[in-house]
């Protein structure tokens, strides 16, 4: 059955680009689009960038062996023209598409793929995505500094890349579609001298024309992109430094096309009930969990009873009300729509008395002082203040530091700096639709590194081993077993309580009347906003 599934998967994905081309022919081509965000992005380097607004931009600047049909989580070949998988699931052979060029004019070849993934894994890069490639043979040696490359990537010729895995990996094709697997030219990285994130060279749908720090980024259509009639717009400009309320007013005046930060709760009902509200609002489910990290390397959060008490202290229903009901309370890291989510798991109930009792057992009968970091875009500071008030009720005095997103990310990725972080405004939205993505980068040992996204600095070797075992179940016949194994990992994590899962939030975006395309490309399951697929109707 396993061999037959592999053959079926390969054939299906080899021909799956056809629907993309068909869709492209049925929409309007051309036009310029304006997008707003409050915060500037820090980098467009695909090996390093990992926040929710630069993720979509990076997706459009670079290409990968695999990608997704727009607005879906259906995998299709991209830079790969075809691929095959060995019966044992340990060898993936990709045949590259011919004639693909980087924006510097050079044709992309197999050695570029090898270089790019080795660069993403190399600890010298200090990128947060190294752990995704853990199944590739030689990964441990490269991350430990014992090797300069990955022995599991070979290039028999300029058009072929072969990956040899040390274990089967059910997520491997998804990993080949994430930003960290983007293909970059070595000469451009080296010429940038450490500044490749500001001078990106890729083979994606767009190229970066201009970046004026603190003001705007301008992306222009790549005329040499290898999929016909993609992207649809000629240019999109991202204006930064825009307060969400101002961005909405400008959108209503026709000066802005997409308000990237969403609709602040204070304006939601007004926009929703306006004459054009139904045409302007995109409201959709996303694989999202908003949480508070508890830094297990910082006292008193090195004490599990303190962390458990914090989980009991937060009134999550009040936070959903701040968001106009556009969220539901969370009790585990996985969101309800993700396979593996345990509907029967109760988690930690909101209970002030029990929280106080646990703190007393832990040696803090009078509480303690700490710091709670948050992004400074509405409504995140208000949510942080609500959490602050809840903590005060159990004797914990938390200073709220509301900072620009980049500063919060930097504080989280520095061991010992941020005791607590409210993740709202970034939170965790799945890179790909698999339970494993809610573990490795944000709760696994591989993410607890400088620059990583495991801001709890939590590392449980036993759970890591169980995670590897779950992902090694690559035979679809074991799909239910794998899903159950992952679900148990996440509920068992809650005994250690490195997080306070707070909410699972719907994403609400405002777009101008002239913007076309289905709601799923403004709330794309793998991109947040799919700049490749948006188009102008008039």
C-alpha positions as CSV (number, residue, x, y, z in Angstrom):
1,X,0.0,0.0,0.0
2,X,2.8,2.4,0.8
3,X,4.5,1.9,-2.6
4,X,1.2,2.4,-4.4
5,X,0.5,5.6,-2.4
6,X,3.9,7.0,-3.3
7,X,3.3,6.4,-7.0
8,X,-0.1,8.0,-6.8
9,X,1.2,11.0,-4.9
10,X,4.0,11.6,-7.4
11,X,1.7,11.4,-10.4
12,X,-0.9,13.7,-8.8
13,X,1.6,16.4,-7.9
14,X,3.5,16.3,-11.1
15,X,0.4,17.5,-13.0
16,X,-1.0,19.8,-10.4
17,X,0.3,23.1,-11.8
18,X,-2.3,23.1,-14.5
19,X,-5.1,24.5,-12.2
20,X,-2.9,27.4,-11.3
21,X,-2.4,28.4,-14.9
22,X,-6.2,28.0,-15.6
23,X,-7.0,30.3,-12.7
24,X,-4.5,32.9,-13.8
25,X,-6.2,33.1,-17.3
26,X,-9.6,33.9,-15.8
27,X,-8.7,37.1,-13.8
28,X,-7.7,40.6,-14.7
29,X,-4.0,41.3,-15.3
30,X,-2.2,44.5,-14.3
31,X,-2.6,47.3,-11.8
32,X,-0.8,48.6,-8.7
33,X,-1.9,47.7,-5.2
34,X,-1.2,49.5,-1.8
35,X,-0.9,47.5,1.4
36,X,-0.3,48.9,4.9
37,X,1.4,47.7,8.0
38,X,2.3,49.5,11.3
39,X,5.7,47.8,11.6
40,X,8.5,47.7,9.1
41,X,10.0,44.2,8.4
42,X,13.5,43.5,9.6
43,X,14.6,41.2,6.8
44,X,13.6,39.6,3.5
45,X,16.2,36.8,3.8
46,X,14.3,33.5,3.6
47,X,16.8,31.7,5.8
48,X,16.1,34.2,8.6
49,X,12.8,36.0,8.2
50,X,10.0,34.5,10.3
51,X,7.3,36.9,11.2
52,X,3.8,36.9,9.9
53,X,4.0,40.0,7.6
54,X,7.4,39.4,6.0
55,X,6.6,35.7,5.5
56,X,4.2,36.5,2.6
57,X,6.6,38.9,1.0
58,X,9.4,36.4,1.2
59,X,7.1,33.8,-0.4
60,X,6.7,36.1,-3.4
61,X,10.4,37.0,-3.8
62,X,11.7,33.4,-3.8
63,X,10.8,30.0,-5.2
64,X,11.0,26.5,-3.7
65,X,11.0,23.0,-5.0
66,X,7.4,22.6,-3.9
67,X,4.6,25.1,-3.3
68,X,0.8,25.2,-2.7
69,X,-2.1,25.9,-5.0
70,X,-3.2,29.5,-4.2
71,X,-5.6,29.7,-1.3
72,X,-5.2,26.0,-0.5
73,X,-2.9,23.6,1.4
74,X,-2.6,21.3,-1.7
75,X,1.1,20.7,-2.5
76,X,2.3,21.1,-6.1
77,X,5.8,21.1,-7.7
78,X,7.2,24.5,-8.3
79,X,10.9,24.7,-9.1
80,X,10.7,20.9,-9.3
81,X,9.2,19.8,-12.6
82,X,8.6,16.3,-11.1
83,X,9.8,14.2,-8.2
84,X,9.9,10.5,-7.2
85,X,10.1,8.9,-3.7
86,X,11.8,5.6,-3.0
87,X,9.5,2.8,-1.6
88,X,11.1,3.1,1.9
89,X,10.5,6.9,2.0
90,X,14.1,7.7,2.5
91,X,15.1,9.1,-0.9
92,X,13.5,12.0,-2.7
93,X,14.7,12.8,-6.3
94,X,13.6,16.1,-7.8
95,X,14.0,17.0,-11.5
96,X,14.3,20.7,-11.8
97,X,12.3,23.0,-14.2
98,X,14.5,24.2,-17.0
99,X,15.1,27.8,-17.8
100,X,14.3,29.3,-14.3
101,X,16.3,32.4,-13.7
102,X,17.2,34.4,-10.7
103,X,16.5,38.1,-10.8
104,X,20.2,38.7,-11.4
105,X,19.8,36.9,-14.8
106,X,21.6,33.6,-13.9
107,X,19.9,30.3,-14.5
108,X,19.0,28.3,-11.4
109,X,20.8,24.9,-11.1
110,X,20.8,22.0,-8.7
111,X,23.8,23.2,-6.7
112,X,21.8,26.3,-5.8
113,X,19.2,24.1,-4.0
114,X,21.9,22.3,-2.1
115,X,23.6,25.5,-1.1
116,X,20.4,27.2,0.0
117,X,19.2,24.4,2.3
118,X,22.7,24.0,3.8
119,X,22.8,27.7,4.5
120,X,19.4,27.5,6.3
121,X,20.7,24.7,8.5
122,X,24.2,26.1,9.1
123,X,24.3,27.5,12.7
124,X,26.4,30.4,11.4
125,X,23.3,31.7,9.6
126,X,21.5,31.8,13.0
127,X,18.2,31.2,11.2
128,X,15.2,29.8,13.1
129,X,14.3,27.1,10.5
130,X,17.2,24.7,10.8
131,X,15.1,22.1,12.7
132,X,12.7,21.7,9.9
133,X,15.4,19.8,7.9
134,X,16.3,17.5,10.8
135,X,15.5,14.3,8.8
136,X,18.1,15.0,6.1
137,X,21.2,12.8,6.6
138,X,24.1,14.8,8.1
139,X,21.9,17.3,9.8
140,X,23.3,16.7,13.3
141,X,26.9,17.0,12.1
142,X,26.2,20.3,10.4
143,X,24.3,21.9,13.3
144,X,27.0,20.7,15.7
145,X,29.8,22.3,13.6
146,X,31.3,18.9,12.6
147,X,30.6,19.3,8.9
148,X,30.3,22.1,6.4
149,X,27.4,20.6,4.4
150,X,24.7,18.0,4.4
151,X,25.8,14.6,3.1
152,X,22.1,13.8,2.4
153,X,21.9,16.3,-0.5
154,X,23.5,15.3,-3.7
155,X,23.4,16.8,-7.2
156,X,24.1,14.1,-9.9
157,X,23.7,16.8,-12.6
158,X,22.6,20.4,-13.0
159,X,19.0,19.4,-13.2
160,X,18.7,16.9,-10.5
161,X,18.7,17.1,-6.7
162,X,18.6,14.0,-4.5
163,X,17.7,14.0,-0.8
164,X,18.7,11.1,1.4
165,X,16.9,11.0,4.8
166,X,18.1,9.4,8.0
167,X,14.5,8.5,8.8
168,X,11.2,8.7,7.0
169,X,9.5,12.1,7.4
170,X,5.8,12.5,6.8
171,X,6.2,16.3,6.5
172,X,9.2,16.4,4.0
173,X,7.3,17.6,1.0
174,X,5.8,20.4,3.1
175,X,9.2,21.3,4.3
176,X,10.3,21.7,0.7
177,X,7.6,24.4,0.3
178,X,8.3,26.6,3.4
179,X,10.3,29.8,3.1
180,X,13.4,28.3,4.7
181,X,13.7,26.0,1.6
182,X,13.8,29.0,-0.8
183,X,16.5,28.8,-3.4
184,X,19.0,31.7,-3.4
185,X,22.2,32.3,-5.5
186,X,25.4,31.9,-3.5
187,X,27.1,34.8,-5.4
188,X,24.3,37.3,-4.4
189,X,24.4,36.2,-0.8
190,X,28.2,36.7,-0.6
191,X,28.1,40.0,-2.6
192,X,25.6,41.4,-0.1
193,X,28.1,40.9,2.7
194,X,25.6,40.0,5.4
195,X,22.9,42.3,4.1
196,X,21.1,39.8,1.8
197,X,17.9,40.5,3.7
198,X,17.9,44.0,2.4
199,X,19.2,43.0,-1.1
200,X,17.2,39.9,-1.9
201,X,17.8,38.0,-5.2
202,X,15.3,35.2,-6.0
203,X,13.2,33.6,-8.7
204,X,9.8,34.4,-7.3
205,X,6.8,36.2,-8.7
206,X,8.1,39.6,-7.7
207,X,11.4,41.4,-7.3
208,X,12.2,44.1,-4.7
209,X,12.4,47.4,-6.5
210,X,12.7,49.8,-3.5
211,X,13.0,49.6,0.3
212,X,13.0,52.9,2.2
213,X,13.4,51.9,5.8
214,X,10.4,53.0,7.9
215,X,8.4,54.2,4.9
216,X,7.7,51.6,2.2
217,X,8.8,48.5,0.2
218,X,8.0,48.4,-3.5
219,X,7.7,45.0,-5.2
220,X,7.5,44.7,-9.0
221,X,6.3,41.8,-11.2
222,X,9.0,39.5,-12.3
223,X,8.6,39.3,-16.1
224,X,10.6,36.1,-16.2
225,X,8.5,34.1,-13.7
226,X,8.1,30.6,-14.9
227,X,4.3,30.3,-14.4
228,X,2.3,32.0,-17.2
229,X,0.2,35.0,-16.1
230,X,1.4,34.9,-12.5
231,X,1.4,37.2,-10.6
232,X,-1.7,39.2,-11.7
233,X,-0.7,42.7,-10.5
234,X,2.2,44.7,-11.9
235,X,3.3,46.1,-8.6
236,X,2.4,46.2,-4.9
237,X,3.7,48.8,-2.4
238,X,3.8,48.1,1.3
239,X,3.5,51.3,3.3
240,X,4.8,50.9,6.8
241,X,4.4,53.1,9.9
242,X,0.6,53.1,9.3
243,X,-1.6,53.0,12.4
244,X,-4.4,50.4,11.7
245,X,-7.1,53.1,12.3
246,X,-5.5,55.5,9.9
247,X,-5.0,52.7,7.4
248,X,-8.8,51.8,7.5
249,X,-9.8,55.5,7.0
250,X,-7.5,55.6,4.0
251,X,-8.9,52.3,2.7
252,X,-12.4,53.7,2.9
253,X,-11.2,56.7,0.8
254,X,-9.7,54.4,-1.8
255,X,-6.1,55.2,-1.0
256,X,-5.3,51.7,0.4
257,X,-6.2,48.3,-1.0
258,X,-5.3,46.0,1.9
259,X,-5.1,46.9,5.6
260,X,-2.5,44.3,6.5
261,X,-2.8,44.6,10.3
262,X,-6.5,43.7,10.2
263,X,-9.4,45.6,11.6
264,X,-9.0,47.0,15.2
265,X,-11.9,45.8,17.4
266,X,-13.0,49.5,18.0
267,X,-13.8,49.8,14.2
268,X,-15.0,46.3,13.5
269,X,-18.7,46.8,14.0
270,X,-18.7,50.1,12.2
271,X,-17.0,48.6,9.2
272,X,-19.2,45.4,9.3
273,X,-22.4,47.4,9.5
274,X,-21.5,49.9,6.8
275,X,-23.1,49.8,3.4
276,X,-20.0,48.2,1.8
277,X,-19.0,46.2,4.8
278,X,-19.8,42.8,3.3
279,X,-17.6,43.6,0.3
280,X,-14.7,45.0,2.3
281,X,-14.4,42.4,5.1
282,X,-12.7,39.1,4.7
283,X,-13.3,36.9,7.8
284,X,-11.9,33.4,7.9
285,X,-10.7,30.6,10.0
286,X,-7.0,30.1,10.4
287,X,-4.7,27.5,12.0
288,X,-3.8,29.9,14.8
289,X,-3.1,29.8,18.5
290,X,-2.3,33.0,20.5
291,X,-0.4,32.3,23.7
292,X,1.8,33.6,26.5
293,X,5.3,32.2,26.7
294,X,6.8,31.5,30.1
295,X,10.6,31.5,30.0
296,X,11.6,28.3,31.7
297,X,15.2,29.7,32.0
298,X,14.1,32.6,34.1
299,X,13.1,32.5,37.8
300,X,10.4,31.9,39.0
301,X,9.2,30.3,35.7
302,X,11.7,27.5,36.1
303,X,9.2,26.2,38.7
304,X,6.5,24.1,37.0
305,X,3.9,25.0,39.8
306,X,4.4,28.7,39.0
307,X,3.8,28.0,35.3
308,X,0.7,26.0,36.1
309,X,-0.6,28.8,38.3
310,X,-0.2,31.3,35.5
311,X,-2.3,29.1,33.3
312,X,-5.1,29.2,35.9
313,X,-4.9,33.0,36.4
314,X,-5.9,34.2,32.9
315,X,-9.6,35.0,32.1
316,X,-9.6,34.0,28.4
317,X,-13.3,34.7,27.9
318,X,-12.6,38.4,28.6
319,X,-9.9,38.4,25.9
320,X,-12.3,37.0,23.3
321,X,-14.7,39.9,24.2
322,X,-11.9,42.4,23.6
323,X,-11.7,40.8,20.1
324,X,-15.5,41.2,19.4
325,X,-15.9,37.5,19.8
326,X,-13.6,36.8,16.8
327,X,-11.8,34.1,18.9
328,X,-12.4,31.2,21.2
329,X,-10.5,30.3,24.4
330,X,-7.6,27.9,23.9
331,X,-6.5,25.1,26.3
332,X,-3.7,23.4,24.3
333,X,-1.2,24.4,21.6
334,X,-3.1,22.9,18.7
335,X,-6.0,24.9,17.2
336,X,-9.3,23.0,16.9
337,X,-9.1,22.7,13.1
338,X,-5.8,20.9,13.2
339,X,-5.8,17.1,13.1
340,X,-4.6,15.9,16.5
341,X,-6.6,18.5,18.5
342,X,-8.0,16.7,21.6
343,X,-11.6,17.8,22.0
344,X,-11.9,16.0,25.4
345,X,-8.8,17.8,26.9
346,X,-9.9,20.4,29.5
347,X,-6.5,22.0,30.3
348,X,-6.3,24.5,33.1
349,X,-9.6,26.2,34.1
350,X,-9.7,29.8,35.1
351,X,-9.5,29.6,38.9
352,X,-8.0,32.5,40.9
353,X,-8.1,30.6,44.2
354,X,-6.3,27.5,42.9
355,X,-3.7,29.8,41.1
356,X,-3.0,31.5,44.5
357,X,-2.7,28.1,46.2
358,X,-0.2,26.8,43.7
359,X,1.9,30.0,44.0
360,X,2.0,29.5,47.7
361,X,3.0,25.9,47.3
362,X,5.8,27.1,45.0
363,X,7.1,29.5,47.6
364,X,5.4,32.7,46.4
365,X,2.5,33.3,48.7
366,X,2.7,37.0,48.0
367,X,3.4,36.7,44.3
368,X,6.3,38.2,42.5
369,X,7.3,40.8,39.9
370,X,7.9,40.1,36.3
371,X,7.7,41.6,32.8
372,X,5.2,40.9,30.0
373,X,6.3,41.8,26.5
374,X,3.7,42.6,23.8
375,X,3.6,44.1,20.3
376,X,2.4,47.7,20.2
377,X,-0.3,47.4,17.5
378,X,-3.9,47.6,18.6
379,X,-5.5,45.6,20.2
380,X,-2.4,43.8,21.5
381,X,-1.5,46.3,24.3
382,X,-5.1,46.2,25.6
383,X,-5.0,42.4,25.7
384,X,-1.6,42.5,27.5
385,X,-3.2,44.9,30.0
386,X,-6.1,42.5,30.6
387,X,-3.5,39.8,31.3
388,X,-1.7,42.1,33.6
389,X,-4.9,42.7,35.6
390,X,-5.6,39.0,35.8
391,X,-2.1,38.4,37.1
392,X,-2.4,41.2,39.7
393,X,-5.5,39.3,41.1
394,X,-3.2,36.4,42.1
395,X,-0.4,38.7,43.4
396,X,1.8,38.8,40.3
397,X,2.9,42.3,39.3
398,X,3.7,42.3,35.6
399,X,5.2,45.3,33.9
400,X,3.9,45.5,30.3
401,X,6.4,46.4,27.7
402,X,4.6,47.1,24.4
403,X,7.2,47.3,21.6
404,X,7.5,47.1,17.8
405,X,7.2,43.5,16.6
406,X,10.8,43.2,15.6
407,X,11.9,44.1,19.2
408,X,9.6,41.6,20.7
409,X,10.9,38.9,18.4
410,X,14.5,39.8,19.3
411,X,13.7,39.7,23.1
412,X,12.1,36.3,22.7
413,X,15.0,34.9,20.8
414,X,17.5,36.0,23.4
415,X,17.8,33.5,26.3
416,X,16.8,35.0,29.6
417,X,15.6,38.4,28.3
418,X,11.9,38.1,28.1
419,X,10.2,36.4,31.1
420,X,6.8,36.5,29.5
421,X,5.6,37.3,25.9
422,X,2.0,37.8,24.8
423,X,2.3,36.5,21.2
424,X,-0.7,38.4,19.9
425,X,-0.2,40.1,16.6
426,X,2.2,37.3,15.6
427,X,1.0,34.3,17.6
428,X,1.4,31.1,15.7
429,X,-0.2,30.5,12.3
430,X,0.7,27.2,10.7
431,X,3.6,27.2,8.2
432,X,1.9,24.1,6.8
433,X,-1.2,22.2,7.8
434,X,0.4,19.5,10.0
435,X,0.4,19.2,13.8
436,X,4.2,18.9,13.8
437,X,4.5,22.6,12.9
438,X,3.1,23.6,16.2
439,X,5.9,21.7,18.0
440,X,9.4,21.9,16.4
441,X,9.9,25.6,15.9
442,X,8.0,26.9,19.0
443,X,8.1,24.1,21.6
444,X,10.8,21.7,20.5
445,X,14.5,21.7,21.5
446,X,15.5,22.8,18.0
447,X,13.6,26.1,18.4
448,X,15.2,26.9,21.8
449,X,18.3,28.5,20.2
450,X,19.4,32.1,19.8
451,X,17.1,33.7,17.1
452,X,14.6,30.8,17.4
453,X,10.9,31.1,18.2
454,X,10.8,28.8,21.2
455,X,10.5,31.8,23.5
456,X,9.8,29.5,26.5
457,X,13.2,28.0,26.0
458,X,11.6,24.7,26.8
459,X,13.4,21.5,25.8
460,X,12.0,18.1,26.7
461,X,14.2,15.4,25.2
462,X,11.6,12.7,25.7
463,X,8.9,14.7,23.9
464,X,11.4,15.5,21.2
465,X,12.0,11.7,20.7
466,X,8.2,11.1,20.5
467,X,7.9,13.9,18.0
468,X,10.5,12.3,15.8
469,X,8.8,9.0,16.1
470,X,5.4,10.5,15.1
471,X,6.9,12.2,12.0
472,X,8.7,9.0,11.0
473,X,5.2,7.4,10.4
474,X,5.2,8.4,6.8
475,X,3.0,5.5,5.6
476,X,-0.6,6.9,5.1
477,X,-1.9,3.7,6.6
478,X,-0.6,4.9,9.9
479,X,-2.2,8.3,9.5
480,X,-4.6,7.9,12.4
481,X,-1.9,6.5,14.6
482,X,0.4,9.4,13.8
483,X,-2.4,12.0,14.5
484,X,-3.1,10.4,17.8
485,X,0.6,10.4,18.7
486,X,0.9,14.1,18.0
487,X,-2.2,14.9,19.9
488,X,-0.8,13.2,23.0
489,X,2.4,15.1,22.7
490,X,0.6,18.4,22.9
491,X,-1.7,17.5,25.8
492,X,1.3,16.0,27.7
493,X,3.2,19.3,27.2
494,X,0.6,21.1,29.2
495,X,1.6,19.2,32.3
496,X,4.9,21.2,32.1
497,X,3.0,24.3,31.1
498,X,5.7,26.2,29.2
499,X,2.9,28.2,27.6
500,X,-0.5,29.7,28.5
501,X,-2.6,28.9,25.4
502,X,-5.0,31.8,25.3
503,X,-7.1,32.0,22.1
504,X,-7.7,30.6,18.7
505,X,-8.4,33.7,16.6
506,X,-10.2,34.2,13.3
507,X,-8.4,36.5,10.9
508,X,-10.3,39.6,9.7
509,X,-8.9,41.7,6.9
510,X,-10.2,44.8,5.2
511,X,-9.7,45.2,1.4
512,X,-10.8,47.9,-0.9
513,X,-13.8,47.5,-3.2
514,X,-11.7,47.1,-6.3
515,X,-9.7,44.0,-5.1
516,X,-10.6,40.7,-6.6
517,X,-10.0,37.1,-5.6
518,X,-11.5,34.7,-3.1
519,X,-11.3,35.3,0.6
520,X,-8.8,32.4,0.8
521,X,-6.1,34.4,-0.9
522,X,-6.4,37.2,1.7
523,X,-6.3,34.7,4.5
524,X,-4.2,32.1,2.7
525,X,-3.5,29.0,4.8
526,X,0.2,29.1,4.0
527,X,1.0,32.7,3.3
528,X,-1.4,35.0,5.3
529,X,-1.8,37.2,2.2
530,X,-1.1,35.6,-1.2
531,X,0.4,38.5,-3.2
532,X,0.8,36.3,-6.2
533,X,-2.9,35.6,-6.5
534,X,-4.5,39.0,-5.7
535,X,-5.9,41.1,-8.6
536,X,-7.6,44.3,-9.4
537,X,-11.1,44.2,-10.8
538,X,-11.3,47.8,-12.1
